[in-house]
Amino acid sequence: MAYRITVDMSERKLYLYQDSELVKTYPVGIGRVLSQTPQGEFMIVNKVPNPGGPFGAFWMGLSKRHYGIHGTNDPASIGKRVSHGCIRMHNKDVLELAKRVPLGTHVTIRP
Protein backbone atom coordinates (compact mmCIF):
# COMPACT_ATOMS: atom_id res chain seq x y z
CA MET A 1 0.00 0.00 0.00
CA ALA A 2 1.87 3.02 -1.26
CA TYR A 3 0.45 6.49 -0.70
CA ARG A 4 1.12 9.55 -2.81
CA ILE A 5 -0.15 13.10 -2.67
CA THR A 6 -0.95 15.51 -5.48
CA VAL A 7 -1.61 19.17 -4.77
CA ASP A 8 -3.42 21.02 -7.57
CA MET A 9 -2.89 24.71 -6.93
CA SER A 10 -5.44 25.93 -9.48
CA GLU A 11 -8.13 23.86 -7.76
CA ARG A 12 -6.67 24.46 -4.27
CA LYS A 13 -7.11 20.78 -3.49
CA LEU A 14 -4.90 18.03 -2.12
CA TYR A 15 -5.54 14.55 -3.48
CA LEU A 16 -4.48 11.47 -1.54
CA TYR A 17 -3.94 8.29 -3.55
CA GLN A 18 -3.38 4.77 -2.28
CA ASP A 19 -1.63 2.83 -4.99
CA SER A 20 -3.43 4.30 -8.04
CA GLU A 21 -6.81 4.86 -6.39
CA LEU A 22 -8.02 8.26 -5.15
CA VAL A 23 -9.02 7.84 -1.51
CA LYS A 24 -9.56 11.40 -0.26
CA THR A 25 -9.68 15.02 -1.41
CA TYR A 26 -8.98 17.95 0.92
CA PRO A 27 -9.30 21.73 0.42
CA VAL A 28 -6.04 23.64 0.93
CA GLY A 29 -4.63 27.14 1.11
CA ILE A 30 -1.53 27.94 -0.94
CA GLY A 31 1.18 30.59 -1.24
CA ARG A 32 0.59 34.21 -2.13
CA VAL A 33 1.63 35.59 -5.49
CA LEU A 34 4.84 37.00 -3.98
CA SER A 35 5.61 33.85 -1.97
CA GLN A 36 4.34 31.12 -4.24
CA THR A 37 4.08 27.48 -3.37
CA PRO A 38 6.90 25.62 -5.16
CA GLN A 39 5.93 23.32 -8.01
CA GLY A 40 7.53 19.96 -8.60
CA GLU A 41 8.22 16.58 -7.03
CA PHE A 42 8.98 16.31 -3.32
CA MET A 43 8.84 13.87 -0.39
CA ILE A 44 7.64 14.14 3.19
CA VAL A 45 10.85 14.20 5.22
CA ASN A 46 9.61 14.93 8.76
CA LYS A 47 6.45 15.02 10.84
CA VAL A 48 5.92 17.19 13.89
CA PRO A 49 2.75 17.17 16.03
CA ASN A 50 1.73 20.49 17.62
CA PRO A 51 4.53 22.60 16.08
CA GLY A 52 3.08 25.81 17.53
CA GLY A 53 2.54 29.20 15.97
CA PRO A 54 0.60 29.44 12.72
CA PHE A 55 1.25 25.79 11.81
CA GLY A 56 -1.83 24.41 13.52
CA ALA A 57 -2.07 20.87 14.82
CA PHE A 58 0.58 19.18 12.64
CA TRP A 59 3.56 19.86 10.34
CA MET A 60 4.82 17.57 7.57
CA GLY A 61 8.04 18.95 6.13
CA LEU A 62 8.82 18.54 2.45
CA SER A 63 12.17 17.74 0.85
CA LYS A 64 12.26 21.39 -0.28
CA ARG A 65 13.62 23.04 2.85
CA HIS A 66 11.31 25.41 4.75
CA TYR A 67 8.18 24.17 2.95
CA GLY A 68 5.57 21.78 4.22
CA ILE A 69 1.98 20.68 4.56
CA HIS A 70 0.51 21.89 7.84
CA GLY A 71 -2.57 22.83 9.78
CA THR A 72 -3.55 26.41 10.48
CA ASN A 73 -4.73 28.65 13.26
CA ASP A 74 -6.76 30.56 10.61
CA PRO A 75 -9.32 28.15 9.09
CA ALA A 76 -10.79 30.96 6.93
CA SER A 77 -7.52 30.91 4.94
CA ILE A 78 -8.26 27.48 3.42
CA GLY A 79 -9.02 27.82 -0.28
CA LYS A 80 -7.09 31.07 -0.61
CA ARG A 81 -3.65 32.34 -1.64
CA VAL A 82 -2.41 33.43 1.78
CA SER A 83 0.60 31.42 2.95
CA HIS A 84 4.32 32.04 2.58
CA GLY A 85 4.46 29.06 0.22
CA CYS A 86 3.34 26.14 2.37
CA ILE A 87 0.22 24.03 1.88
CA ARG A 88 -2.33 24.83 4.60
CA MET A 89 -5.05 22.42 5.68
CA HIS A 90 -7.82 22.38 8.26
CA ASN A 91 -6.39 20.93 11.47
CA LYS A 92 -8.72 17.91 11.45
CA ASP A 93 -7.71 17.20 7.83
CA VAL A 94 -3.96 17.45 8.41
CA LEU A 95 -4.25 15.16 11.44
CA GLU A 96 -6.14 12.58 9.37
CA LEU A 97 -3.61 12.83 6.53
CA ALA A 98 -0.62 12.59 8.88
CA LYS A 99 -1.95 9.35 10.39
CA ARG A 100 -2.13 7.77 6.95
CA VAL A 101 1.02 8.81 5.15
CA PRO A 102 4.51 7.71 6.21
CA LEU A 103 7.80 9.55 5.86
CA GLY A 104 9.00 9.27 2.29
CA THR A 105 5.52 9.75 0.79
CA HIS A 106 5.81 11.28 -2.69
CA VAL A 107 4.23 14.73 -3.11
CA THR A 108 3.57 16.34 -6.50
CA ILE A 109 2.68 20.03 -6.55
CA ARG A 110 1.30 21.21 -9.86
CA PRO A 111 -0.05 24.52 -11.13
KEKE-3310 file (N, C-alpha, C; in steps of 0.2 Angstrom, whole numbers, plus 5000, padded with zeros to 4 digits):
npx = (5004:5005:5006:5003:5003:4995:4995:4985:4986:4978:4966:4966:4966:4970:4975:4974:4981:4980:4990:4985:4973:4961:4958:4955:4950:4955:4952:4964:4975:4986:5002:5005:5005:5017:5025:5025:5019:5030:5032:5033:5041:5042:5046:5039:5048:5049:5039:5029:5020:5009:5017:5016:5013:5008:5006:4996:4989:4998:5013:5021:5035:5043:5054:5059:5067:5061:5048:5031:5017:5004:4994:4982:4980:4971:4957:4949:4957:4959:4958:4962:4975:4986:4997:5015:5020:5019:5008:4992:4981:4965:4965:4959:4959:4973:4978:4971:4977:4991:4991:4989:4999:5016:5033:5043:5033:5028:5026:5017:5017:5007:5003)
npy = (4994:5009:5026:5042:5059:5073:5089:5101:5117:5126:5122:5122:5110:5095:5079:5063:5048:5030:5017:5017:5023:5035:5041:5051:5068:5085:5102:5116:5129:5140:5147:5165:5177:5183:5175:5161:5144:5131:5122:5105:5089:5081:5075:5069:5073:5075:5074:5083:5084:5096:5109:5122:5140:5147:5135:5126:5110:5101:5097:5093:5091:5095:5089:5100:5112:5122:5122:5115:5104:5108:5111:5125:5140:5148:5145:5151:5154:5143:5137:5149:5161:5163:5159:5158:5150:5137:5123:5124:5116:5112:5109:5096:5089:5089:5081:5069:5066:5065:5054:5044:5044:5039:5044:5049:5048:5052:5068:5078:5094:5104:5116)
npz = (5000:4994:4997:4989:4986:4978:4975:4968:4963:4956:4958:4971:4980:4988:4984:4989:4986:4986:4981:4965:4967:4970:4986:4995:4996:4999:5004:5002:5007:4999:4993:4993:4979:4979:4987:4982:4981:4979:4964:4958:4962:4977:4993:5009:5023:5036:5052:5063:5077:5084:5081:5085:5084:5069:5062:5066:5070:5066:5057:5042:5035:5019:5006:5000:5008:5021:5017:5018:5023:5032:5047:5052:5061:5057:5050:5040:5030:5022:5005:4999:4993:5003:5011:5015:5006:5010:5011:5017:5028:5035:5052:5057:5045:5042:5052:5050:5038:5041:5049:5040:5030:5028:5032:5018:5009:4992:4985:4974:4967:4958:4945)
capx = (5000:5009:5002:5006:4999:4995:4992:4983:4986:4973:4959:4967:4964:4976:4972:4978:4980:4983:4992:4983:4966:4960:4955:4952:4952:4955:4954:4970:4977:4992:5006:5003:5008:5024:5028:5022:5020:5035:5030:5038:5041:5045:5044:5038:5054:5048:5032:5030:5014:5009:5023:5015:5013:5003:5006:4991:4990:5003:5018:5024:5040:5044:5061:5061:5068:5057:5041:5028:5010:5003:4987:4982:4976:4966:4953:4946:4962:4959:4955:4965:4982:4988:5003:5022:5022:5017:5001:4988:4975:4961:4968:4956:4961:4980:4979:4969:4982:4997:4990:4989:5005:5023:5039:5045:5028:5029:5021:5018:5013:5007:5000)
capy = (5000:5015:5032:5048:5066:5078:5096:5105:5124:5130:5119:5122:5104:5090:5073:5057:5041:5024:5014:5021:5024:5041:5039:5057:5075:5090:5109:5118:5136:5140:5153:5171:5178:5185:5169:5156:5137:5128:5117:5100:5083:5082:5069:5071:5071:5075:5075:5086:5086:5102:5113:5129:5146:5147:5129:5122:5104:5096:5099:5088:5095:5093:5089:5107:5115:5127:5121:5109:5103:5109:5114:5132:5143:5153:5141:5155:5155:5137:5139:5155:5162:5167:5157:5160:5145:5131:5120:5124:5112:5112:5105:5090:5086:5087:5076:5063:5064:5063:5047:5039:5044:5039:5048:5046:5049:5056:5074:5082:5100:5106:5123)
capz = (5000:4994:4996:4986:4987:4973:4976:4962:4965:4953:4961:4979:4983:4989:4983:4992:4982:4989:4975:4960:4968:4974:4992:4999:4993:5005:5002:5005:5006:4995:4994:4989:4973:4980:4990:4979:4983:4974:4960:4957:4965:4983:4998:5016:5026:5044:5054:5069:5080:5088:5080:5088:5080:5064:5059:5068:5074:5063:5052:5038:5031:5012:5004:4999:5014:5024:5015:5021:5023:5039:5049:5052:5066:5053:5045:5035:5025:5017:4999:4997:4992:5009:5015:5013:5001:5012:5009:5023:5028:5041:5057:5057:5039:5042:5057:5047:5033:5044:5052:5035:5026:5031:5029:5011:5004:4987:4984:4968:4967:4951:4944)
cpx = (5004:5005:5006:5001:5000:4992:4991:4982:4980:4966:4960:4964:4971:4972:4977:4976:4983:4984:4990:4976:4965:4956:4952:4954:4951:4956:4960:4970:4984:4996:5003:5007:5016:5028:5025:5024:5025:5031:5035:5036:5045:5043:5043:5044:5054:5041:5033:5023:5014:5015:5022:5015:5007:5002:5001:4993:4995:5007:5021:5029:5042:5052:5063:5061:5064:5049:5038:5020:5008:4995:4987:4978:4971:4962:4950:4951:4962:4955:4958:4972:4984:4994:5009:5024:5020:5010:4998:4982:4971:4964:4966:4959:4969:4982:4977:4975:4988:4997:4991:4996:5012:5028:5041:5039:5029:5024:5023:5014:5013:5002:4992)
cpy = (5006:5021:5037:5053:5070:5084:5100:5112:5127:5128:5120:5116:5100:5083:5067:5051:5036:5019:5019:5024:5031:5039:5045:5063:5080:5097:5111:5126:5135:5146:5159:5172:5179:5180:5163:5149:5134:5122:5111:5094:5083:5075:5072:5068:5071:5076:5077:5088:5092:5107:5120:5134:5145:5140:5124:5116:5100:5099:5093:5092:5091:5093:5095:5111:5121:5127:5114:5109:5104:5112:5122:5134:5148:5149:5144:5156:5149:5139:5146:5155:5166:5165:5160:5155:5138:5129:5120:5120:5114:5107:5097:5086:5084:5082:5069:5061:5062:5056:5042:5038:5044:5044:5045:5047:5054:5062:5077:5088:5103:5112:5121)
cpz = (5000:4993:4992:4986:4980:4975:4970:4964:4962:4956:4969:4982:4983:4988:4986:4988:4986:4983:4969:4961:4972:4980:4996:4995:4999:5002:5005:5003:5003:4996:4990:4983:4974:4984:4988:4981:4978:4970:4959:4961:4971:4987:5005:5020:5034:5046:5061:5072:5084:5087:5083:5082:5075:5060:5061:5071:5072:5058:5048:5033:5024:5011:5002:5005:5015:5021:5018:5020:5030:5040:5049:5058:5063:5048:5040:5029:5020:5011:4996:4996:4997:5012:5012:5008:5003:5010:5016:5022:5035:5046:5057:5051:5039:5047:5054:5042:5036:5047:5046:5031:5030:5028:5023:5006:4999:4986:4978:4968:4960:4950:4944)
residu = (MET:ALA:TYR:ARG:ILE:THR:VAL:ASP:MET:SER:GLU:ARG:LYS:LEU:TYR:LEU:TYR:GLN:ASP:SER:GLU:LEU:VAL:LYS:THR:TYR:PRO:VAL:GLY:ILE:GLY:ARG:VAL:LEU:SER:GLN:THR:PRO:GLN:GLY:GLU:PHE:MET:ILE:VAL:ASN:LYS:VAL:PRO:ASN:PRO:GLY:GLY:PRO:PHE:GLY:ALA:PHE:TRP:MET:GLY:LEU:SER:LYS:ARG:HIS:TYR:GLY:ILE:HIS:GLY:THR:ASN:ASP:PRO:ALA:SER:ILE:GLY:LYS:ARG:VAL:SER:HIS:GLY:CYS:ILE:ARG:MET:HIS:ASN:LYS:ASP:VAL:LEU:GLU:LEU:ALA:LYS:ARG:VAL:PRO:LEU:GLY:THR:HIS:VAL:THR:ILE:ARG:PRO)
# end
